[in-house]
Amino acid sequence: MAHFAKLDENNVVLSVHVVNNDIITDENGDEQESLGIAFLQGLHGDDTNWVQTSYNANVRGSYASKGGTYNAEKDKFIRPADYPSWTLDENDVWQPPVDYPADYDAIPALKGYIWNEDTTSWDTAWEATEAYPTDGKSYSWIDGAWVEDSE
């Protein structure tokens, strides 16, 4: 299945539609974006704007999502901001206005964080109150206790 983003006049993603691969495959067996666009314009009007997106993010940066944008100059989709205070970095990844906590990606995670937009800071969402088990198994902190992860 092929996926196409419907864009408004400012290249904001309005929706994403699925088109059967048979529709976008030409007589030589090659997929053609233009065939999908023509099909969707036939359904939704010639004045609609469509760009193919990849569910697996194989092309155009990331999978298009409602409220995100398409940057035609870079030929990539940019997902919506996580929070209003966050800004895009040079790689088009949304970044918070303050650094992530030093132990944000620690393994094992002994503390979890959540962004507080009101204070533009990181709040502790949870914190382990006992040491991580050392038996070599994988655990998650759930409801105040380490619980062995299922496979």
N, C-alpha and C positions, 0 to 999 in steps of 0.2 A: 504494500500500500504506500502511496505517495501522500505527502502532507503539504498543504499550501496555506500560507498566511494571507488573510484578507487585510489590506492596509487602508488607512484613511489618507487624506491629502497630505498629512504630516508624517507619513510612514509609521504611524502607531498601529500596532497589531489589534485588530478588532475581533478576530476569531481565527481558528485554524480548522481547515476542512480536509477530509480524507478523500482521495481519489484512487480508484482501482488502477493497478499497474497496467492493465489492458488498455486503459484510456490514454496513458502517456507513452505507450510503446509504438514506435513507428514501424513501417513495413520491413525494416532491416533488423527489427528486434531490439533497437536502442531506445532507451527512455529519453524523452524530450520534454523539458519543462514547458516549452511553448504549447504543447498539446494539452497539458493540464490547465494552463492559463486560458486557452481558447475554450475548453470544456466548461470551466467555471464561469467565464464571462458569458457563455451561452445560457447558463442557468441564472446568473445573478445580474447580468447587464454588462454591456461593453465598456461602461464607464468605471467598472470596478478594477481595483489594483491588486494583483496577486504575485506572490514570490514563494517559490518552493522552499520548504524547510526540511531539515532532517531530524527525525525522531531520535536518532542515535547521535546527533550533533556531528555528523561526518562532514557537513558543509555549513558554511555561513555561521560559524562561531558556536551558536547554541540553538536549541530547538525554540522556535518562536512561541511566545506565550502572550495571552491577552494582556494588553496594557504595556507590553514591551515595545521596542522600536526596531525598525530596520534601518541600518546605516548603509545607504546605497554606495557611498564613497568607499567604505571598507568592505562592502558586500557581506555584512554579517548582522545577525540579530543580537540585540542587547536586551536582557531580561529586565523587568521592572526593578526599580530600586527596592532594597529590603526595607529601608526606612527613609523618610524625607531628608534627614541630616547626612546621609551617606553620599559619597561622590564616586564617580568613575575614575579608576586609575588609568595608566597608559595602556593597560591590557584589556580595558573595558570590563573590569571586575569591580563591583561595588565595594567600597571600603568605608569603615566607620570613621568618624572624625577623631577618635582617639584609638590608640593601639589596642590590639587584643591583649588580654591579661597574659603574663609571662607563662602561666601554666595552662593556657587555653587548650593546647593540643597534647597535653601530657598523657603518657601511656604508662601505667594505667591512669585513667582519669579519676582523680580523687575529689574533684570539684567541677561543677557544671555552671555555665554562665548563660545569661540571657540579656539582650540589649534593652536598655531602658531609654526610650526616645525622649521622655520628659526631662531626664537629667543628662541626656547624651553621655551615658556611661554604662559600664557593665555591672550587672547585679549578679550576686551569687544565687543560682537557682536551686542548687543542692550541694551538700558537702558530705563526704563519707566521714562517719564518726568512728570507724574502726579500720584497721590496716587491711590492705588488699591481701587476699589469700595468696600463699606462696607455693601452692601445690602444682603450679604449671598449667592449670585449667583457666578458661576464660570466664570472667564474671562481669555482671552489671550491678550497679547500685540501684536497688528498687525498694521503695517503701522502708528505708532505714536499715537495709541489710544487703550484703553481697549475695547475689543469686547466680548460680552457675548458668552460663549461656547454653542454650540448646543448639544442637548442630543443624 
